[in-house]
Amino acid sequence: MTYDKAAVRTILDQALADGRTSLSAPEAKLVADAYGIPTPGEGLATTAEGAAGLAAEIGFPVVLKIVSPDILHKTDAGGVVVGVDSEDAVLAAYKQIVDNATAYKPDADIVGVQVQKMLVTGGDVQEVIVGAVTDPTFGKVVAFGLGGVLVEVLKDVTFRLAPLSGDDARAMVDGIDAHEMLEGVRGARPVDKEIVGNLIQRVSDLVTDFPEFAEVDLNPVLAGPDGATAVDFRIIVDAEAGKPVERYSQEQILTAMTRIMKPRAVAVIGASNEDGKIGNSVMKNLVNGGYAGDIYPINPKADEILGLKAFPSVLDVPGEVDVAVFAVPAKFVGGALEQCGQKGVAGAILIPSGFAETGEQALQDEVVAIARKHNVRILGPNIYGYYYLPESLCATFCTPYDVRGSVALSSQSGGIGMAILGFSRSSRMGVSAIVGVGNKADIDEDDLLTFFESDDNTNLIAMHLEDLKDGRAFAETAARVSKKKPVVVLKAGRTSLGARAASSHTGALAGNDKVYDDILRQSGVVRAPGLNEMLQYARGIPLLPTPKGENVVIITGAGGSGVLLSDACVDAGLTLMDIPPDLDEAFRKFIPPFGAAGNPVDITGGEPPSTYRNTIALGLSDERIHALILGYWHTIVTPPMVFAKLVAEVVEEFRAKGIDKPVVASLSGDVEVEEASQYLFDHGVVAYPYTTETPVQVLGAKYRWARNAGPLGIS
């Protein structure tokens, strides 16, 4: 697309030079023209007679709007009159608008009145909103949704990071809940979605080219089968919105994180021989956990700690130190960190609290400044430490952990971190790492993602977070990483912040948690609604092969379970396959006459193991079926462990033939189903007792990753 950027730059520079926070309506019109954004015919009048002349030239009916840099919300000031259909009516409306504006804000600088052609609404025309806002977390974000009054009532809006590709912009049009309204209802012709998508992309390009445009609001846009016109175009200006964010390069992050996660030597600042001290617990975990690198206790009052020579300061350590774990009060961190910087330490693990979380922001800023001066990366402060199992590294004062696996987990909260550890131990879910990030004064989730992306010991990353320090960096990193490995996020604090002060509809809407939801999805991230779901996704997703299509089939021994499993599929966004006649006939060969083919396939509860085996084998062998959900009902005819072993056997038989489909199971019955479920998990089949929802949620999460990240080829 070709734009007149020079014209926009002239307008923007003048507004900034004037110290204004917004463009006037005529200026916004010129910006729209420069970027090919259609607007109605209009002009600026400075007298009532001039307004009448413009209206006659444009053609009735017209809309009159006050133009003042001091009045942003024109309707609130009584500064808008619509449906003006004669020259006499224009004269009266002009006076009414100016009087209302003067009464609303007596000292307002009134430039004039905008006279605009009034466009016809209704019928084939739908009101939509297109906008962009500078989000404090994600930077430039583009919004699209139903416009006019509906945007305030329904808040049916979808968001994406700018800049947008043409495909991204077009996908936004179908991304709102009410997208069917744009396809034509009650005889109306459908909106031209390509034109609307093009308009969205132009707004994205505008705020990308001119980041000083803090907010851009086109509301309403009248979209129809023949085009889309922005009736009202509002632009907020802020020089600060255009300032770039300083970031480490991917190479710098990976170099530092590799030294932190795979250190050759660890120093413990504040190491202690006294039981109950954090410095003692950290030392015990490092020594007893089997860490093979050098461990240097730092304590000026001790000669030896846990059998290891102690040093007065890190500067006295004879060898290199990659990581320093801090177990001293907050007031002593700065001085010790200065010494770590002089020593060339790569990472400072700040366990102590007493920083920004308790109102001591200045102390935290001071520590960060020291670290940056010496190029030391900080993890924390206010954390439990971290675990990296491939190195037998347990740099924490919490309980040790040694169940190795391929899942890396992080948490912003210490309590959540210990819940992660407990769940992992209880469920026998092996982990590669558990990391606390705390206040995130420096290292945050995108740094961890960058390391785990290249870590051969990690196949899935699951993260609990309350906020993102640099949401754009996270989103861009996650978009890259999720194409290789699933990224699961539990975002706490989902309450709307929409009540915060905002200058436009787009700005107010962007305070909604929907921004996180849409942008995480755009980045290929699987969002978990709660802690249990995050942990179950982390445990189950790695076991499931990537599905090759959307057709899901339920095979169940109980009709009631089949109904609940079907409901769960709808909730999880899964597609139950329409069983074709030949496949229906094939299933019927294995089930009793009083059973039910179709989907779910109900084999009934009294069937022997062979019925389960035959129907599951058929589901795995038919290439039109892409995933299986099994519903088991405990009977003496087919006891739980018999069911579990036959499922594991038949799944393994087909894997040996190169046929590997996602299989999940829901087991209903007496307590034996618990052991059977664990047996299935141990043999690569995701299975849960007493629930129909959880196995389907895990399968749905796998599908969301496959769709978002691309393996299924679905945008």
VOGU-3710 file (C-alpha; in Angstrom, 3 decimals, decimal comma):
1> mtydkaavrt> 0,000/0,000/0,000  1,208/3,515/-0,856  0,770/6,325/1,674  1,546/10,041/1,800  3,714/9,841/4,910  5,174/13,296/4,408  1,747/14,910/4,731  1,076/13,026/7,969  4,496/13,907/9,376  3,820/17,616/8,780
11> ildqaladgr> 0,489/17,432/10,615  1,922/15,403/13,498  4,971/17,611/13,972  2,768/20,706/14,113  0,513/19,141/16,751  3,532/18,150/18,859  5,074/21,605/18,461  1,793/23,156/19,629  1,779/20,884/22,682  -1,590/19,450/21,692
21> tslsapeakl> -2,797/15,997/22,733  -5,101/15,415/19,767  -5,595/16,274/16,130  -8,491/18,434/15,038  -11,208/16,897/12,895  -9,892/18,585/9,724  -6,370/17,320/10,505  -7,694/13,802/11,090  -9,450/14,051/7,728  -6,121/14,888/6,036
31> vadaygiptp> -4,468/11,926/7,779  -7,286/9,688/6,592  -6,828/10,917/3,033  -3,058/10,294/3,239  -3,636/6,680/4,265  -6,532/5,941/1,938  -9,135/5,725/4,696  -12,529/6,692/3,253  -14,412/9,464/5,078  -17,608/11,324/4,200
41> geglattaeg> -17,518/14,608/2,279  -16,935/17,398/4,785  -15,536/20,847/5,446  -14,737/23,276/8,252  -16,923/26,338/8,793  -16,077/29,288/11,011  -19,406/31,062/10,587  -23,008/29,931/10,462  -23,342/31,233/6,913  -20,213/29,367/5,887
51> aaglaaeigf> -21,650/26,184/7,372  -24,875/26,640/5,396  -22,908/27,124/2,189  -20,831/23,987/2,823  -23,952/21,952/3,575  -25,582/23,016/0,324  -22,403/22,075/-1,553  -22,019/18,665/0,177  -25,722/17,827/-0,043  -28,336/17,352/2,648
61> pvvlkivspd> -28,747/15,816/5,164  -25,561/16,718/7,036  -24,043/16,352/10,510  -22,532/19,305/12,373  -19,761/18,739/14,969  -17,847/21,158/17,155  -14,112/21,436/16,381  -12,037/22,272/19,466  -8,749/20,885/20,777  -10,197/21,319/24,257
71> ilhktdaggv> -13,335/19,251/23,654  -12,527/15,639/22,817  -15,877/14,041/23,584  -18,105/16,186/21,371  -21,402/14,464/22,193  -20,938/15,022/25,945  -20,572/18,744/25,241  -23,715/18,897/23,106  -21,427/19,548/20,182  -23,077/17,261/17,614
81> vvgvdsedav> -26,313/17,717/15,667  -27,375/15,083/13,134  -29,953/14,998/10,384  -29,692/18,676/9,480  -31,714/18,930/6,243  -31,920/22,601/5,246  -29,873/25,812/5,230  -32,075/27,355/7,940  -31,576/24,249/10,075  -27,802/24,564/9,579
91> laaykqivdn> -27,853/28,179/10,802  -29,752/27,139/13,943  -27,598/24,060/14,550  -24,376/26,046/14,231  -25,474/28,488/16,944  -26,734/25,660/19,159  -23,424/23,769/18,933  -21,248/26,797/19,675  -23,466/27,832/22,603  -23,401/24,310/24,056
101> ataykpdadi> -19,636/24,061/23,713  -19,103/27,427/25,369  -21,362/26,469/28,258  -19,613/23,091/28,597  -16,103/24,596/28,676  -16,066/28,402/28,740  -12,341/28,664/28,051  -12,373/26,199/25,154  -10,595/27,223/21,966  -13,358/26,815/19,375
111> vgvqvqkmlv> -11,840/26,447/15,907  -15,173/26,121/14,124  -17,793/23,568/13,166  -17,273/20,545/10,973  -19,982/19,993/8,357  -20,123/16,381/7,235  -22,265/14,442/4,817  -24,688/12,241/6,774  -24,472/8,678/5,560  -27,416/6,298/5,482
121> tggdvqeviv> -27,379/3,524/8,081  -29,462/0,391/8,421  -30,366/-2,115/5,763  -27,173/-3,512/4,286  -24,938/-1,226/6,385  -23,394/-2,272/9,705  -21,660/-0,008/12,225  -18,207/-1,270/13,232  -15,236/0,180/15,084  -11,626/0,094/13,913
131> gavtdptfgk> -8,974/1,489/16,202  -5,507/1,265/17,678  -4,165/2,009/21,126  -0,770/2,097/22,817  -1,273/-0,577/25,446  1,058/-0,286/28,482  1,834/-4,002/28,258  1,805/-4,805/24,549  2,512/-1,504/22,823  0,598/-0,841/19,603
141> vvafglggvl> -2,591/-2,916/19,541  -5,246/-2,855/16,808  -8,927/-3,366/17,625  -11,998/-4,308/15,592  -15,606/-4,894/16,616  -19,205/-3,827/16,353  -19,364/-0,042/16,451  -21,610/2,832/17,417  -23,589/2,298/20,607  -23,061/-1,462/20,416
151> vevlkdvtfr> -19,352/-1,162/21,165  -20,167/0,283/24,595  -22,904/-2,248/25,365  -21,601/-5,526/23,933  -17,851/-4,853/23,986  -17,568/-7,442/21,214  -14,062/-6,498/20,118  -10,994/-8,454/19,058  -7,369/-7,314/19,322  -4,060/-7,998/17,550
161> laplsgddar> -0,527/-6,669/17,784  0,488/-4,136/15,154  1,843/-4,352/12,549  -0,688/-6,676/10,960  -0,341/-8,757/7,837  -3,217/-8,738/5,385  -4,250/-12,200/6,563  -4,203/-11,095/10,220  -6,369/-8,071/9,431  -8,853/-10,141/7,459
171> amvdgidahe> -9,021/-12,751/10,237  -10,014/-10,043/12,728  -13,249/-9,461/10,822  -14,272/-13,039/11,616  -12,787/-12,837/15,109  -15,720/-11,183/16,883  -18,602/-13,172/18,365  -21,157/-11,362/16,208  -19,297/-11,874/12,919  -22,431/-13,460/11,426
181> mlegvrgarp> -24,068/-10,012/11,472  -21,511/-8,967/8,871  -22,480/-11,885/6,650  -26,009/-10,599/6,070  -29,016/-11,278/8,291  -32,740/-10,964/7,558  -32,207/-10,423/3,866  -29,386/-7,873/4,144  -26,439/-8,239/1,790  -23,115/-9,197/3,434
191> vdkeivgnli> -20,477/-6,640/4,285  -17,416/-6,680/2,030  -14,977/-8,207/4,513  -11,986/-7,701/2,248  -12,567/-3,948/2,267  -13,006/-3,917/6,054  -9,838/-5,991/6,475  -8,010/-3,555/4,219  -9,183/-0,672/6,395  -7,939/-2,454/9,539
201> qrvsdlvtdf> -4,545/-2,951/7,934  -4,315/0,732/6,977  -4,916/1,730/10,607  -2,252/-0,763/11,687  0,197/0,703/9,183  -0,612/4,238/10,343  0,238/3,645/14,017  3,286/1,578/13,044  4,621/4,348/10,819  3,744/7,059/13,370
211> pefaevdlnp> 3,974/5,575/16,887  3,347/9,044/18,356  -0,311/8,441/17,473  -1,132/7,020/20,896  -4,760/6,243/20,041  -6,661/6,081/16,772  -10,417/5,638/16,858  -12,665/5,151/13,834  -16,148/4,870/15,284  -18,480/4,330/13,726
221> vlagpdgata> -17,292/2,915/10,457  -20,251/2,283/8,169  -19,480/-1,011/6,445  -21,592/-2,430/3,666  -21,411/-4,575/0,545  -19,869/-1,731/-1,471  -17,350/-0,230/0,915  -16,516/1,070/4,394  -16,466/4,736/5,456  -15,140/6,161/8,731
231> vdfriivdae> -17,759/8,609/9,957  -15,737/9,786/12,964  -11,921/9,708/13,061  -10,258/10,598/16,375  -6,475/10,682/16,879  -4,688/11,150/20,215  -1,082/12,372/20,106  1,649/11,562/22,628  5,374/11,868/21,910  6,128/9,355/24,676
241> agkpverysq> 4,084/6,686/22,893  6,668/6,618/20,138  9,683/5,890/22,305  11,254/2,481/21,603  11,652/-0,062/24,416  15,218/-1,103/25,175  15,644/-4,859/24,943  18,433/-7,398/25,056  19,105/-9,228/21,811  18,143/-12,881/21,488
251> eqiltamtri> 21,835/-13,807/21,478  22,517/-11,812/24,653  19,561/-13,421/26,410  20,560/-16,927/25,417  24,195/-16,435/26,465  23,249/-15,151/29,919  20,424/-17,649/30,480  22,636/-20,580/29,511  25,170/-19,597/32,173  22,359/-19,196/34,706
261> mkpravavig> 20,603/-22,480/33,941  23,799/-24,486/33,341  26,328/-22,883/35,696  29,795/-24,255/36,220  30,001/-22,575/39,626  27,468/-21,192/42,099  28,126/-18,819/44,981  25,677/-18,494/47,880  25,761/-14,936/49,285  24,798/-15,304/52,943
271> asnedgkign> 25,480/-19,031/53,216  25,011/-20,308/56,753  25,653/-23,303/59,002  22,582/-22,470/61,072  19,488/-24,606/60,502  16,423/-22,554/59,665  18,332/-19,885/57,773  17,617/-19,444/54,076  21,347/-19,494/53,370  21,574/-22,881/55,074
281> svmknlvngg> 18,632/-24,344/53,159  20,021/-23,202/49,810  23,398/-24,758/50,620  21,813/-28,054/51,641  19,775/-28,237/48,448  22,804/-27,522/46,279  25,033/-30,015/48,080  22,488/-32,772/48,671  20,790/-32,316/45,297  23,815/-33,639/43,471
291> yagdiypinp> 24,900/-30,475/41,683  28,292/-31,323/40,164  29,643/-27,803/39,713  31,650/-25,772/42,203  29,764/-24,377/45,218  31,210/-21,351/46,995  29,660/-20,330/50,355  30,029/-16,569/50,948  30,071/-15,529/54,605  32,721/-13,254/56,190
301> kadeilglka> 32,108/-14,836/59,627  32,627/-18,500/58,686  35,621/-20,537/57,583  33,625/-23,561/56,421  29,950/-24,271/55,659  28,620/-27,798/55,171  32,150/-29,018/54,642  32,970/-26,434/51,973  35,498/-23,604/52,351  33,735/-20,282/52,899
311> fpsvldvpge> 34,906/-16,929/51,500  34,454/-13,402/52,906  33,168/-12,108/49,570  32,610/-13,328/46,047  35,716/-11,373/45,032  37,793/-13,781/47,152  36,631/-16,846/45,208  39,612/-18,160/43,216  37,654/-19,369/40,177  34,924/-17,985/37,939
321> vdvavfavpa> 31,352/-17,755/39,216  28,355/-18,010/36,887  25,519/-17,626/39,402  25,199/-15,956/42,801  22,231/-16,934/44,957  21,434/-14,133/47,408  20,236/-15,081/50,896  20,900/-11,785/52,693  18,492/-9,014/53,734  17,448/-6,583/51,008
331> kfvggaleqc> 19,555/-3,706/52,380  22,773/-5,708/51,793  21,960/-6,823/48,251  23,312/-3,738/46,470  26,809/-3,939/47,932  27,136/-7,676/47,329  25,780/-7,256/43,799  28,433/-4,640/43,059  31,048/-7,243/43,961  29,329/-9,849/41,788
341> gqkgvagail> 29,479/-7,424/38,885  33,204/-6,904/39,401  33,616/-10,691/39,505  31,852/-11,181/36,170  28,898/-13,144/37,545  26,247/-13,773/34,887  23,159/-14,151/37,069  22,040/-12,903/40,480  19,246/-14,966/42,031  17,591/-12,554/44,456
351> ipsgfaetge> 15,617/-14,595/46,984  15,166/-11,739/49,510  11,929/-9,790/49,765  11,705/-6,155/50,817  11,805/-4,512/47,401  9,038/-3,148/45,141  6,481/-5,599/46,538  6,722/-3,802/49,900  6,856/-0,314/48,408  10,660/-0,123/48,230
361> qalqdevvai> 10,735/0,658/44,519  13,769/2,933/44,877  15,818/0,147/46,431  14,831/-2,205/43,609  15,706/0,424/40,990  19,111/0,913/42,641  19,830/-2,824/42,497  18,762/-3,012/38,841  21,036/-0,069/37,982  24,012/-1,828/39,588
371> arkhnvrilg> 23,233/-5,029/37,697  22,924/-3,277/34,343  26,152/-1,376/34,908  27,962/-4,730/35,159  25,760/-6,693/32,717  24,498/-9,010/35,458  21,030/-10,471/34,851  18,712/-10,544/37,886  16,164/-13,282/38,629  13,699/-11,917/41,191
381> pniygyyylp> 13,773/-10,401/43,729  11,270/-11,949/46,137  11,460/-15,522/44,799  11,913/-19,097/45,991  14,818/-19,635/43,590  14,898/-22,110/40,745  15,375/-25,759/39,811  17,047/-27,087/36,669  16,931/-30,865/36,823  19,305/-31,779/33,947
391> eslcatfctp> 22,090/-30,151/35,988  20,781/-31,475/39,334  20,573/-27,808/40,274  18,306/-26,993/43,210  19,028/-23,322/43,950  16,164/-22,723/46,360  15,298/-22,760/50,047  12,187/-24,870/49,377  11,899/-28,648/49,223  14,243/-30,436/46,824
401> ydvrgsvals> 12,901/-32,076/43,676  14,429/-34,778/41,510  11,717/-36,207/39,210  13,159/-35,452/35,795  11,104/-34,883/32,698  10,536/-32,503/29,812  8,191/-29,844/31,247  9,543/-26,426/32,260  7,379/-24,381/34,617  7,615/-20,870/36,010
411> sqsggigmai> 5,551/-18,847/38,440  5,368/-15,252/39,574  4,179/-16,394/43,003  6,117/-18,531/45,455  2,959/-20,227/46,672  1,996/-21,174/43,124  5,539/-22,408/42,584  5,214/-24,816/45,468  1,800/-25,957/44,213  3,515/-26,732/40,910
421> lgfsrssrmg> 6,199/-28,717/42,724  3,662/-30,658/44,798  1,484/-31,489/41,812  4,503/-32,593/39,812  5,595/-34,943/42,582  2,103/-36,295/43,250  1,293/-36,926/39,592  4,803/-38,182/38,792  5,096/-35,512/36,106  8,764/-35,108/35,372
431> vsaivgvgnk> 10,045/-31,574/34,958  13,116/-30,005/33,412  12,832/-26,776/35,394  10,775/-24,850/37,941  11,618/-21,131/38,086  10,355/-18,318/40,291  10,318/-14,851/38,710  8,851/-12,778/41,567  9,042/-9,035/40,980  10,628/-9,496/37,537
441> adideddllt> 12,987/-6,592/38,053  14,958/-7,923/35,096  14,581/-11,507/33,874  11,018/-12,271/32,877  9,062/-14,803/30,873  10,453/-13,974/27,432  13,997/-14,590/28,734  12,919/-17,996/30,009  11,164/-18,800/26,736  14,302/-17,954/24,800
451> ffesddntnl> 16,332/-20,427/26,850  13,748/-23,209/26,850  13,268/-22,828/23,101  16,778/-24,165/22,520  16,805/-26,522/25,510  16,721/-30,128/24,309  15,579/-31,184/27,783  12,329/-29,208/27,501  9,335/-30,099/25,307  6,644/-27,880/26,875
461> iamhledlkd> 6,719/-24,591/28,797  3,970/-23,698/31,288  3,912/-20,290/32,966  1,879/-18,706/35,753  1,951/-14,916/35,531  0,125/-11,967/37,013  1,404/-9,465/34,479  3,883/-9,086/31,657  6,614/-6,497/31,999  7,098/-6,322/28,240
471> grafaetaar> 4,099/-7,965/26,644  5,263/-7,328/23,094  8,615/-9,040/23,706  6,775/-11,972/25,269  4,266/-12,195/22,420  6,944/-12,055/19,743  9,081/-14,657/21,525  6,113/-16,921/22,229  5,040/-16,751/18,589  8,447/-18,108/17,619
481> vskkkpvvvl> 8,764/-20,687/20,403  5,218/-22,054/20,152  5,867/-23,224/16,612  8,391/-25,653/18,096  7,028/-26,380/21,572  3,654/-25,784/23,246  3,548/-22,754/25,535  0,822/-22,810/28,215  0,012/-19,649/30,192  -2,101/-19,101/33,282
491> kagrtslgar> -2,752/-15,359/33,409  -4,019/-14,367/36,845  -5,911/-11,146/37,524  -8,442/-11,388/34,721  -10,629/-8,540/36,008  -11,367/-5,823/33,523  -9,420/-2,596/33,845  -11,836/-0,910/31,497  -12,747/1,730/34,067  -9,344/3,352/33,766
501> aasshtgala> -9,295/6,765/32,165  -9,202/6,547/28,386  -9,561/9,097/25,638  -11,368/6,878/23,145  -13,605/3,853/22,837  -10,608/1,820/21,700  -8,539/2,923/24,696  -11,248/1,955/27,173  -11,852/-1,413/25,541  -8,151/-2,220/25,504
511> gndkvyddil> -8,178/-2,314/29,306  -10,171/-5,518/29,063  -8,556/-8,919/29,657  -9,629/-9,691/26,081  -6,406/-8,003/24,947  -4,364/-10,663/26,734  -6,661/-13,389/25,443  -6,462/-12,373/21,787  -2,767/-11,551/21,704  -1,753/-14,733/23,517
521> rqsgvvrapg> -3,810/-16,673/20,985  -2,216/-14,692/18,137  1,157/-15,781/19,560  0,235/-19,466/19,530  -0,043/-19,642/23,326  -2,521/-22,009/25,004  -4,199/-20,100/27,804  -5,300/-22,084/30,858  -8,333/-20,821/32,803  -6,998/-21,957/36,179
531> lnemlqyarg> -4,084/-23,513/38,029  -5,394/-27,070/37,817  -5,913/-26,740/34,065  -2,412/-25,337/33,575  -0,898/-28,265/35,452  -3,051/-30,846/33,674  -2,174/-29,332/30,296  1,503/-29,436/31,235  1,188/-33,089/32,215  -0,979/-34,241/29,326
541> ipllptpkge> -0,126/-32,236/26,205  3,383/-33,722/25,755  1,899/-37,239/25,696  -0,515/-36,457/22,874  0,691/-36,604/19,280  -0,248/-33,654/17,117  -3,627/-34,346/15,480  -3,729/-34,417/11,689  -7,304/-33,193/11,416  -10,384/-32,088/13,310
551> nvviitgagg> -12,497/-35,271/13,352  -12,954/-36,497/16,941  -14,827/-39,703/17,807  -16,121/-40,743/21,233  -16,259/-44,451/22,110  -18,016/-45,051/25,408  -19,400/-47,872/27,522  -21,976/-45,600/29,149  -24,549/-43,408/27,419  -24,476/-40,837/30,226
561> sgvllsdacv> -20,733/-40,414/29,905  -21,176/-40,036/26,159  -23,527/-37,097/26,645  -21,169/-35,371/29,097  -18,173/-36,047/26,872  -20,065/-34,525/23,945  -20,813/-31,406/25,978  -17,173/-31,203/26,993  -16,146/-31,375/23,338  -18,309/-28,369/22,514
571> dagltlmdip> -16,843/-26,431/25,458  -13,300/-27,340/24,372  -13,862/-26,294/20,749  -13,557/-29,835/19,375  -15,391/-31,131/16,318  -17,344/-34,358/16,700  -17,088/-36,234/13,427  -20,203/-36,920/11,377  -19,867/-40,682/10,984  -20,302/-41,721/7,308
581> pdldeafrkf> -22,515/-44,762/6,553  -19,654/-47,187/5,835  -17,901/-46,332/9,118  -21,192/-46,564/10,997  -21,692/-50,057/9,579  -18,140/-51,038/10,519  -18,672/-49,996/14,149  -21,997/-51,855/14,328  -20,219/-55,130/13,590  -18,560/-54,925/17,005
591> ippfgaagnp> -21,335/-53,585/19,247  -24,573/-55,247/20,421  -27,856/-54,479/18,630  -29,031/-52,370/21,551  -25,840/-50,277/21,391  -25,622/-47,116/19,353  -23,290/-46,224/16,531  -23,049/-42,631/15,368  -20,934/-40,329/17,535  -20,641/-41,072/20,437
601> vditggepps> -20,282/-44,771/19,683  -22,052/-46,414/22,656  -20,876/-50,005/23,073  -22,899/-50,317/26,349  -21,500/-51,244/29,750  -21,787/-55,030/29,762  -19,430/-55,677/26,889  -16,279/-57,805/27,215  -12,737/-56,469/26,667  -12,838/-57,562/23,012
611> tyrntialgl> -15,542/-54,996/22,207  -13,417/-52,169/23,588  -10,388/-53,499/21,741  -12,153/-53,900/18,383  -13,862/-50,515/18,381  -10,715/-48,674/19,508  -8,682/-50,486/16,851  -11,228/-49,448/14,221  -11,031/-45,834/15,378  -7,246/-45,895/15,140
621> sderihalil> -7,145/-47,635/11,771  -9,628/-45,394/9,919  -7,648/-42,447/8,567  -10,728/-40,220/8,565  -10,731/-40,261/12,380  -8,101/-37,961/13,877  -8,546/-38,341/17,665  -10,331/-40,686/20,070  -12,060/-39,999/23,379  -12,761/-43,112/25,437
631> gywhtivtpp> -15,451/-43,303/28,104  -15,012/-46,296/30,417  -17,589/-47,642/32,884  -16,374/-49,936/35,648  -17,848/-53,437/35,380  -16,687/-56,870/36,491  -16,950/-57,977/32,860  -14,154/-55,537/31,949  -12,365/-54,451/35,153  -10,435/-51,155/35,200
641> mvfaklvaev> -6,916/-52,598/34,870  -8,063/-54,923/32,105  -9,415/-51,917/30,246  -6,242/-49,899/30,886  -3,925/-52,664/29,674  -5,914/-53,409/26,522  -6,043/-49,700/25,617  -2,289/-49,339/26,161  -1,642/-52,470/24,086  -3,799/-51,529/21,116
651> veefrakgid> -2,441/-47,947/21,079  1,115/-49,299/21,155  0,341/-51,774/18,368  -0,761/-48,969/16,088  2,144/-46,716/17,086  4,441/-49,539/16,004  2,721/-49,372/12,605  3,306/-45,611/12,397  -0,272/-44,700/13,349  -0,187/-42,354/16,329
661> kpvvaslsgd> -3,371/-40,435/17,140  -4,349/-38,513/20,267  -6,237/-40,811/22,643  -7,716/-39,601/25,943  -9,866/-41,520/28,405  -12,411/-40,819/31,124  -12,764/-43,625/33,690  -15,875/-43,899/35,873  -15,998/-46,460/38,634  -14,736/-47,507/42,035
671> veveeasqyl> -11,327/-46,587/43,372  -9,567/-49,054/41,045  -10,014/-46,560/38,227  -7,368/-44,365/39,884  -4,659/-47,007/39,404  -5,927/-47,719/35,889  -5,739/-44,037/34,958  -2,175/-43,774/36,207  -1,265/-46,933/34,266  -2,600/-45,341/31,087
681> fdhgvvaypy> -0,657/-42,135/31,755  2,479/-44,182/32,287  1,875/-45,779/28,881  1,306/-42,558/26,965  -2,508/-42,293/27,125  -4,001/-39,246/28,870  -6,596/-40,612/31,314  -8,470/-39,330/34,368  -10,779/-40,936/36,913  -14,120/-39,448/37,970
691> ttetpvqvlg> -14,233/-36,701/35,339  -15,445/-36,369/31,788  -14,279/-32,751/31,441  -10,554/-32,918/32,194  -9,385/-35,373/29,494  -11,371/-33,448/26,885  -9,943/-30,127/28,112  -6,421/-31,489/27,676  -7,251/-32,731/24,173  -8,812/-29,353/23,386
701> akyrwarnag> -5,657/-27,604/24,593  -3,554/-29,763/22,279  -5,850/-28,842/19,398  -5,651/-25,128/20,248  -1,880/-25,294/20,153  -1,960/-27,182/16,846  -4,305/-24,594/15,322  -2,644/-21,491/16,738  0,946/-22,552/16,149  0,284/-23,960/12,706
711> plgis> 0,644/-27,756/12,574  -2,996/-28,089/11,503  -2,602/-25,283/8,994  -5,478/-23,290/10,483  -5,052/-19,532/10,965
//
